[in-house]
């Protein structure tokens, strides 16, 4: 079995849901050497998250942002953790709901995702800055 790991520093993205599948596959060429395996993508932050969803229609990502902003609003009077700004505590909650990692099968050296699936960086802060992800691939 082969194991590969690489850290990537993503550029800053504005608040919202962003496709990063091509960044991952472009920067992590070790995937192509695996016939059968798994790619795990982990984000090392508590106010941004990852998920796998629609990659074709950008309005899906816009709807995600609007829905999560209604589901987890800013400036709630019961938030105690607010010294980093009104978007901070909601960002932690959104990240907890979506999670810090995704796993994707690798088949014949490619990510084996559905026709319309892509990996999202879910940036929940107004000015989140650069985000670090850890890519781990293993298989045969």
C-alpha positions in Angstrom: 0.0 0.0 0.0 1.2 3.5 -0.8 0.7 6.6 1.4 1.1 10.2 0.4 0.5 13.4 2.2 0.8 17.1 1.3 -0.1 20.4 2.9 -1.6 23.1 0.8 -1.9 26.8 1.7 -5.0 28.0 -0.1 -5.2 31.6 -1.1 -7.7 33.8 0.7 -11.3 33.3 -0.5 -14.2 35.6 0.2 -16.9 34.5 2.5 -19.0 31.8 0.8 -18.7 28.3 -0.8 -15.9 27.7 -3.3 -14.9 24.8 -5.5 -11.4 23.6 -4.8 -11.4 20.3 -6.5 -9.1 21.5 -9.4 -6.7 23.1 -6.9 -6.4 19.8 -5.1 -6.0 17.6 -8.2 -3.6 20.1 -9.7 -1.4 20.3 -6.7 -1.5 16.7 -5.5 -0.4 14.6 -8.5 0.2 11.5 -6.3 -3.5 10.6 -6.8 -2.7 9.5 -10.3 -0.4 6.8 -9.1 -3.2 5.0 -7.2 -5.4 2.4 -8.9 -7.7 2.1 -5.9 -7.6 4.3 -2.8 -9.0 7.1 -0.7 -8.2 10.8 -0.6 -8.9 12.5 2.7 -9.0 16.3 2.7 -8.7 18.0 6.1 -8.9 21.7 6.9 -6.8 22.9 9.9 -9.2 25.7 11.0 -12.2 26.1 13.2 -14.1 28.8 11.3 -14.0 27.2 7.8 -15.1 23.8 6.7 -15.3 21.4 3.8 -18.1 19.5 2.0 -18.8 17.7 -1.2 -21.7 19.0 -3.3 -22.9 20.4 -6.7 -20.0 21.5 -9.0 -21.9 22.8 -12.1 -24.4 25.5 -11.1 -22.9 28.3 -9.1 -26.3 29.3 -7.7 -26.1 26.2 -5.5 -23.1 27.6 -3.7 -24.9 31.0 -3.4 -28.0 29.3 -1.9 -25.8 27.4 0.5 -24.4 30.7 1.8 -27.8 32.3 2.1 -29.3 29.3 3.9 -26.4 28.9 6.4 -26.6 32.7 7.1 -30.3 32.3 8.0 -29.8 29.0 9.9 -26.8 30.4 11.9 -27.3 34.2 12.1 -24.8 36.8 13.4 -25.3 39.0 16.4 -27.3 36.6 18.5 -27.6 38.0 22.1 -26.7 34.7 23.7 -23.3 34.4 21.9 -20.5 35.0 24.4 -17.6 34.4 22.0 -17.8 37.7 20.0 -14.6 39.6 20.5 -13.3 38.6 17.1 -16.3 40.1 15.3 -19.9 39.3 14.7 -19.1 36.6 12.1 -16.8 34.6 14.3 -19.1 32.5 16.5 -21.4 31.8 13.6 -18.4 30.7 11.6 -17.5 28.2 14.4 -21.0 26.8 14.4 -21.2 26.5 10.6 -17.8 24.7 10.6 -19.1 22.3 13.3 -22.2 21.5 11.2 -20.3 20.8 8.0 -17.1 19.3 9.3 -13.4 19.6 8.8 -12.8 16.7 6.4 -14.1 14.9 3.3 -13.1 11.5 2.0 -13.3 10.7 -1.7 -12.6 7.3 -3.4 -9.8 7.2 -5.9 -10.3 4.9 -8.9 -7.8 4.5 -11.8 -5.8 7.5 -10.6 -8.8 9.9 -10.5 -11.3 11.1 -7.9 -14.3 8.9 -8.2 -17.0 11.5 -7.6 -20.4 11.9 -9.2 -20.8 13.8 -12.4 -21.9 16.9 -10.6 -19.9 16.7 -7.4 -17.0 18.8 -6.3 -15.1 19.6 -3.1 -16.0 22.9 -1.5 -14.0 25.2 0.8 -16.7 26.7 3.0 -15.4 30.0 4.1 -17.5 31.3 7.0 -15.5 34.4 7.9 -15.7 37.8 6.2 -11.9 38.0 6.2 -10.8 34.4 6.8 -7.5 34.7 5.1 -5.4 31.9 3.8 -6.5 28.4 4.8 -4.3 25.3 5.3 -5.5 21.9 4.1 -3.9 18.6 4.5 -4.3 16.1 1.7 -3.7 12.4 2.5 -4.0 9.7 -0.1 -3.5 6.0 0.4 -4.2 2.9 -1.7 -2.7 0.5 -4.2 
